[in-house]
Amino acid sequence: MTDLKPAQIGRDTALLIIDMQRDFLDPRGYAARAGLDTSLLRAAIPGARRLLHAARRQGMLVIHTREGHRTDLSDCPTAKLERAARAGAPIGAPGPLGRLLVRGERGHDIIDELTPVSDEPVVDKSGYSAFHQTDLQRILAGQGIGELILCGVTTEVCVHSTLRAATDFGYRCRLAGDACASAYPALHRAALEMVAVEGGIFGCVRDSTDLANAIDTLPQETS
């Protein structure tokens, strides 16, 4: 369910773009090797670009995340290794974009359409939540952030894991429903519907165009 009221956001808002990497969005990457339909996952790109361009126009804090592991896989739990192997995409296995889900490989990096600029932090994570064993919370607290706009892939895993953790940290959250995607449409819809229950237990779901328009009307910062 999407909240249709006009979005109103403040200067304490940051844009969090989750795991828009080649390994998930390129038909030669990890997700495709695991049997996922990357054309469905790529549906998040237009909305994410719309939000990114609006945030950059207004000087909003933008943070990108990447899921991946050390070259020796020492930070990858055995259960995750076993699950990926069962799916046909062993983490660390060679592929057209380099070793699957390994930091520093071409597949691990963010797609060209959303390439970070120099002042946009990139948070590397080994888990599903972007807060798990990363410095994301320190970055947000240091910038005085109280609200997050989230987008990325996949809706039901890394996006939702991050959204739930953000809620526990006390952040107000807005999820850009059309700027998230899953290889499983039913799970995508269910994940969106979970957000607004009980008066917005995890925040609200908005359209990326509405959110981008709200970003564009942010009041200018005063010196």
Buried (B, 14 or more C-beta within 10 A) or exposed (E): EBBEEEBEBEBBBBBBBBBBBBBBBBBBBBBBBBEBBBEBBBBBBBBBBBBBEBBBEBEBBBBBBBBBBBEEBEBBEEEBBEEBEEBEBBBBBEBEBBBBBBBEBBBBBBBEEBEBEEEBBEBBBBBBBBBEEBEBBEBBEEEEBBBBBBBBBBBBBBBBBBBBBBBEBEBBBBBBBBBBBBBBEEBBBBBBEBBBEEEBEBBBBBBBBBBBBBBEEBEEEEE
